[in-house]
Amino acid sequence: MTMTFDEATAGDRTGFDFTALTARERYKLMIGTIIPRPIALVTTVDENGRVNAAPFSFFNCLSADPPILALGVENNPDMSFKDTGHNIRMTEVFTVNIVSFAIAEAMHRCAAKYPRGVDELKEAGLTSVPGTKIAASYIKEAPAAFECRRHITLELGKSRQIIMGEILFAHYQDGLVNDALHVDPVGVDAIARLGGDTCCTTRDRFEMLTPKL
């Protein structure tokens, strides 16, 4: 591992030359630093209509106009597509389910490496509900879910894809959205990913008003 030091701050800074690190070393630094990361529990269907569910913490929103979400989807070690990447390629749709603390353990069970064709939602005790606009279902127990159509896929070398999806429809549990379209963060009770196996809640909050000049 190669470290570089800024001469002006060598006494209190540690630097890493990312061009000299392995992919695993870069991964460890990135996931330990870019925190907290929201978790998407993504539901898809394959070309035979079989449901798949998998969690992703390389996930975020990118745009509201158009409404775009992005997923970082890793391939298998032999560079073949995992179920989520394969299913989106074949059907062009997916649903992002927001993970609350109440379904955290169920989400974690969906991360197990089940054989292709196994219904992770059934294994995790979650309920699949048919999508409104797309073939991919959403999860009844999730506080919110976004039905998406694939917008564009970026191939990042052999190992990973960035899949951007346009939101076509959103589902919320009753009482989470008021008339002004403000979403209740307490009701959503989302969890997030830190480094390694560590997660966190979003229960500690404070407000910072936009400065007025």
N, C-alpha and C positions, 0 to 999 in steps of 0.2 A: 504494500500500500504506500503510495507516494503522497507526502505532505509538503505543502509549500507555505512559506511564511511571508506575510507582508512586513517589510522592514520597519514601517512606521508603527506597527502595532504588534510586533513579534512577541511582546511580553504577555499579551492577553488574548491573542487570537490563534486559532488553529485552522490551517487551510488544507484543502484537498484538491489535487489536480484531477478533475473528472475524466480527462482524456487518458489518464494513466491507471484508472481504476477498472476493476472487472464489473460486469453487469450486476453481479450480486452485491458488490461493495457499494455501487451507486444506489441500488435499490434500498439498502439498509439505511443509508444516509438520508435519502429522499423521504421514505415513509416515516422515519423518526423525526423529521423536521417539518414537513408539510402536513400540519395537524391543526385541528381535527379534520378528518375527511369524511364527508357524508357517505352513507352506505346505500347502494341501490340493490334491492333484491329483484332481479330481472326475470320475468317470466316470458317464455317463448313457446312456440309449437314447431315441431318438425313437419316435413312434407306429408307425414301420415297423420297429423293432428295430435301427436303425443306431446304432453306438457313437460316442460323443463323449467327448473328454477335454480338460479345461481346468484350469489352475492358478489358485488363489485365495490371496492372502495376507491378505485381509480374512476371517479364519476363526479360530474357537476353540471350545472346549467351554464350555458354560454351566451344565450341570446333570448330576448323576449319578442323580437320582431325581425325574423320569424322566431317562434318559440322552439329553441334547440337545446337538447341535452346531449352530453357526450359520455361515452363509455370507453375505458381502456380495456380491451379484451385480449388476453394472452392466448397464444396457441399452445398446443401440446409440445413436449420436448422434440418430437419428430417433425414439428412444424405443421402437422395436420390441425384442422379446426376442432376446438372443443365444442360442446353441444350448443352453447349460446351463439358463438360465431357462425357455426354451421347453420343453425336454424334461422338466424337473421339473414344470412346469405340466400337461403332458399325461399323464405316467406316475405322478407322485406319489412317485417314488423316486430315490435317487442314492447313490453310494458315494464316500466320502472315503478316498483313498489317501495315506498319509504318505510324504513325499519324503525319501529318504536321499541321502547324498552320491553314492552309486553311480549313482543315476538322475537326478541333477540336470540333466545336459545333455539327457536325454530329456524331462524335465518341461518344460524351456525350449523345446524344439521343439514341444511341444503347445500353447504359447502363440501360435504363428503363426496368422495369420488365414486359415485354410483355408476354401474354400467349404463351405457346408452339405452334409452328407452324407459328407464325407471322414473316414476313420477315422484320427484323430490317433495312436492307439496304434500302428497299423501303420506310419505315417510315422516315428514315433519309435523303432521297434524294440522296443516293449514288448508283453507278452503279455496278452491279454484272457482272463479265466477267468470262466465263468458264475457269477452270484451264487447263494448258498445260499437266501436268503429272498426276494430281489427280482429284478427283471428286469435291473437294472444290473449289469454285470460288475465284477470287481475286477482289479487289476494284479498279476500273479504276482511281478514283481520288486520290488514295494513291500514294505517290512518289515512293515507293518500296514495294514489296511483296515477301514473301518466301513460296513456296509450300513445305509442309513437310509431311513426313510419320512418324507415331508414332514409336519411337525407343524403348522406355521403359517407364513404368509408375511406380512411387514410391508412395505407399500408406502411407501417414503420419497420422496415426491414422484414426479416422472416418471422420474428417472434411475437409481434403484437400489432393489433389494429386499433385505430381510434374510430369508433362508430358513432356518428352523429344522427340523432333522431329528431324529427319534427313532432311536437306534441299535437295530437289530434283531439284528445278528450282527456279530462281529468276527473277522477273519482275522489270524494272525501267522505269520511264518516260524518254522520249528522252532528251539527253543532260546532264543527271546526272552523267554518268560514262565516263571517258576519255579512251584513248587507253592504258594507263598504269593501268587501273582498279581502279583509284582513284575516289571516290565518292564525289561529290560536296556537302558539308554540308549546304551551303547557299541555294542551290536548294532543298535539302531535307526538310529544315526548320522544323525539328522535334520538337515536344513538349515533355515534361516530367512531371512526377507527383511528387509533394512534399507531405507534410502532409495534411490530411483533404481534402478539396475541392480545394486546391491550386495547380496550374500547373505553368510551366515556359517554356520559349523558350530556344533554344540553339544558340541564336544570339550573345551573348558575348563570345568571344573566345580569347585564347592566346596560344602561342606555347612554349613547353619545349623540347628542343632537348635531346636525350639520352646522358648521360655523357660518355666521352671517357677517360679511364684511361691511 
